[in-house]
């Protein structure tokens, strides 16, 4: 019995499985979704502390965040007012931009908590901007404030 058919079958399987894995797991361009996130950049006093970009894929296997998505965390000593957060959505051109919360710290709350959230859409993406503060800093009348911009496929 010749081993040639088995070698051919083995090589064919390797090629087919490799092509399938490449097709399912390859990352697409993040230009469109990062472009949507770029429209929600706060004032210069907000410092980018963390950025997670998950590119589009045919299958999102093992991703800790949805794909595609962009999550950016900014920090600042100052907090945005409700009017400023409303303006951030309007300036970005977000559709159906809604604001919940007062953006004012609550003296009775402990730990880190969200004081307000804006949500709307940019094209095919849902954008959520949440502002949080730590109770100790809020009691002192200051930040650090935390602003999280999240953009995900609708």
C-alpha positions, 0 to 999 in steps of 0.5 A: 500500500502506497503512503502517497494518498495518505500524505496528499490527504494530510496536506489537503486537510492542513491547507483546508483547516489553515485556510478556515482558521485564517478566514474565521480569525483574521482581524478586519480594519478598525478604521471605521469604529475608531473613527466613531470613537475619535468623535468623542474626545473630551477636552485636553485636561482629560488624559487617556488612561486606557484603550482597548480596540477589538477589531472586527472578525468573522467569529469573535472567539475568546474576546474579552470585549465585543468585536468590533469595539473600542473602549477608552478610559480618560481621567481628569481632576475635573468632572463634566457637567450634564451640559458638557456631556450633552454637548459632547454628544451633539458635537460628535453628531450622535443621533438619538443622544440621550443623557441619564443622571445628573453628572453631580456626585452624591455625598451618600454613595460610597466607592466608585460610581457612575454619575451620568451616561450619554448614549446614542448612535454614530452610523452602525455603532452604539456609543456610550459615554459614562462618567464615574467618580470615586466617593472620597474625591467627590466629597472633597469636591474634585476628581479624579473623574473617569470618563469611559467611551465605549463604541460597539457594533449596533 
